[in-house]
Amino acid sequence: MVGALASQLLRRRVSVARRLDGEPLRQRRRHRRRPGHRARRAAGSRLRLHAPPILRSTGRLIIRISRGLRLGGVQEFIRSSVQGFADVLQIRESELGTRELLDLVTAVVPLARPAGLRVVVNDRVDVALIAGADGVHLPARGLPVAEVRAIAPPGFLIGKSAHTDEEIDRAAGADYLIFGTIFATASKPGVQGQGLEALRRAVKRFQGPVLAIGGVSAANLPEVMSTGAAGYAGISSFAL
């Protein structure tokens, strides 16, 4: 199933990326019914979507949000910008206290469900479980996948980040892997990209969908997808 999805994503992403390269953002907004890669800016926010892929079910977008979310802003974002484009909304609010984060996730989950979005929480398994979220994304040095799986309900989505072979091996059992940094990017100054060969090795090493992260764009997406990656992820940070 994973292999078939990766093959389907490869054909779709490369084709769409070639059409999007250089295309004005306003034009892209008109093609709301077409599945596939989107790179667009939501009105009234600092959101940047460069991204995608992720789940074994439909393999479309994963949107990672952070930086001072307000519930009203999230609600508007889901209603006007996300529905029909994404599968996963990842909440990355490391600066919130536990109570505030729990309140936010608890409020976002029922807003996301009607839009067909699964909500995952970065790192905080406890908050994800208590709030009834759909899963958790574990940092490379976060909790072991097996220990989270042991306490999680059936169908609970577990993602994992990795930057080295050792971290890839520790991610065994995760539903997907985010691997990088692939190319140098302004979001990580001073960090040298590992390149496409490292991504190709990660794809072969991990038993599941692998998403590239770091400096991926419409211009280099065909090369990224040629490695066998299931797609790529972008850190889409915005303030609402």
Helices and strands as residue ranges (DSSP letters): H 2-20, H 25-28, E 61-65, H 71-77, I 78-82, E 86-91, H 98-112, G 113-115, E 118-122, H 125-131, E 135-138, H 145-151, E 157-162, H 165-170, E 176-180, H 196-205, E 210-213, H 221-225, E 231-233
